Amino acid sequence: MLENIFSELKDLLWGLGIISFAIVGLLILPKNLSHKLGQYPLVLAIMFCSIIYMVIKVFN
């Protein structure tokens, strides 16, 4: 039982790590690149979907 809890905790930490890395990566982008990304919502949607996909893969 304790092993299952640690396994789920490890998965949760992986998911939080991926999301945190993505947020920090977007925050440290230069301002002009950030504005360019804002002009292309499809690129942002693809980035969002890929991050969510990675998190789902970690939890499965």
Backbone bond lengths (Angstrom), bond angles and torsions (degrees), N, CA, C in turn:
res aa  C-N    CA-C-N  psi(-1)  N-CA   C-N-CA  omega(-1)  CA-C   N-CA-C  phi
1 M - - - 1.444 - - 1.532 110.56 -
2 L 1.302 115.98 -45.26 1.467 119.98 179.46 1.518 111.04 -65.20
3 E 1.320 116.37 -33.79 1.466 120.60 178.44 1.529 110.75 -64.14
4 N 1.328 116.75 -38.76 1.464 121.00 178.17 1.525 111.37 -65.05
5 I 1.310 115.96 -39.36 1.470 119.83 179.51 1.524 110.16 -65.13
6 F 1.335 117.13 -42.76 1.461 119.84 178.74 1.521 111.51 -66.45
7 S 1.317 116.94 -34.59 1.470 120.61 177.52 1.526 110.45 -65.50
8 E 1.331 116.46 -43.58 1.467 119.92 178.34 1.521 111.13 -67.16
9 L 1.325 116.88 -36.72 1.464 120.43 177.91 1.523 110.39 -65.13
10 K 1.323 116.84 -39.80 1.467 120.60 177.95 1.530 110.28 -63.12
11 D 1.325 116.97 -42.69 1.467 120.37 177.72 1.521 111.28 -63.12
12 L 1.329 116.12 -41.28 1.463 120.20 178.82 1.521 110.72 -62.89
13 L 1.312 117.39 -42.44 1.462 120.59 179.64 1.526 111.55 -66.51
14 W 1.336 118.01 -36.72 1.460 120.69 175.23 1.524 110.17 -61.90
15 G 1.325 116.51 -45.33 1.467 120.30 179.47 1.518 111.77 -62.17
16 L 1.322 116.66 -44.77 1.468 120.09 177.97 1.520 111.38 -64.09
17 G 1.323 116.55 -36.94 1.464 120.33 178.51 1.519 111.80 -64.51
18 I 1.331 117.05 -42.86 1.468 120.39 179.05 1.516 110.84 -63.81
19 I 1.327 116.69 -45.34 1.461 120.30 -179.81 1.530 110.68 -65.11
20 S 1.327 117.10 -42.36 1.465 120.50 179.69 1.521 111.08 -64.09
21 F 1.323 116.77 -41.36 1.460 120.71 178.29 1.530 110.53 -61.49
22 A 1.329 116.73 -41.45 1.460 120.27 179.60 1.523 111.08 -65.76
23 I 1.315 117.42 -42.03 1.466 120.59 179.62 1.519 110.83 -64.95
24 V 1.321 117.04 -45.93 1.469 120.18 179.73 1.518 110.20 -64.58
25 G 1.331 116.47 -39.33 1.467 119.66 177.91 1.517 112.32 -60.52
26 L 1.315 116.67 -40.84 1.464 119.54 178.69 1.524 111.81 -72.25
27 L 1.323 116.96 -32.28 1.463 119.44 -179.58 1.524 112.94 -70.83
28 I 1.333 117.84 -30.64 1.466 119.13 -176.33 1.533 112.44 -91.76
29 L 1.321 117.06 4.01 1.466 119.40 176.44 1.524 109.86 -64.66
30 P 1.299 117.23 144.66 1.468 119.21 174.13 1.534 110.47 -61.48
31 K 1.310 115.87 152.46 1.461 120.88 -174.60 1.528 112.17 -61.26
32 N 1.325 118.26 -39.82 1.465 119.12 -178.44 1.529 111.39 -67.97
33 L 1.332 117.18 -35.90 1.465 120.01 176.25 1.524 111.00 -69.44
34 S 1.305 116.06 -36.17 1.461 120.61 176.88 1.525 110.83 -63.21
35 H 1.325 117.09 -40.71 1.467 120.51 177.68 1.528 111.15 -66.68
36 K 1.324 117.19 -37.11 1.468 119.89 177.42 1.522 111.07 -64.78
37 L 1.340 116.95 -40.50 1.466 119.78 177.47 1.529 110.58 -63.11
38 G 1.305 116.59 -35.52 1.464 120.58 178.68 1.520 112.71 -66.18
39 Q 1.321 116.78 -24.17 1.463 120.23 179.15 1.523 111.78 -78.86
40 Y 1.308 117.59 -17.42 1.467 121.58 -178.35 1.534 109.67 -120.07
41 P 1.325 116.80 85.49 1.472 118.89 -177.43 1.528 113.12 -64.98
42 L 1.330 117.53 -23.14 1.458 119.86 178.21 1.534 110.59 -65.65
43 V 1.319 117.33 -38.99 1.469 120.96 177.73 1.526 110.01 -64.29
44 L 1.332 116.70 -41.76 1.464 119.77 178.10 1.524 110.91 -64.51
45 A 1.332 117.17 -39.59 1.459 120.91 178.46 1.524 110.96 -64.25
46 I 1.325 116.91 -39.86 1.468 120.67 178.06 1.528 110.40 -65.93
47 M 1.319 117.11 -41.41 1.465 120.50 177.33 1.521 110.84 -62.26
48 F 1.326 116.59 -44.07 1.457 121.62 179.77 1.528 110.12 -61.85
49 C 1.322 116.94 -46.62 1.468 120.87 -179.00 1.525 111.56 -64.03
50 S 1.322 116.83 -38.08 1.464 118.95 179.47 1.526 111.44 -68.25
51 I 1.328 117.76 -37.44 1.463 120.80 177.54 1.521 110.14 -66.43
52 I 1.327 117.08 -44.56 1.459 120.64 178.92 1.533 109.93 -63.67
53 Y 1.325 117.29 -39.05 1.464 121.15 178.45 1.530 110.79 -61.82
54 M 1.328 116.91 -43.11 1.466 120.14 178.89 1.528 111.14 -63.14
55 V 1.327 117.16 -40.97 1.451 120.76 179.87 1.526 109.90 -65.51
56 I 1.316 117.38 -42.02 1.468 120.72 178.37 1.526 111.05 -63.11
57 K 1.341 116.41 -41.13 1.466 119.79 177.82 1.532 111.91 -61.95
58 V 1.314 116.74 -35.95 1.464 120.13 178.94 1.516 109.60 -65.98
59 F 1.327 117.74 -41.36 1.461 120.10 -176.31 1.519 112.69 -79.12
60 N 1.311 119.02 -13.06 1.473 120.17 176.25 1.464 107.08 -98.39
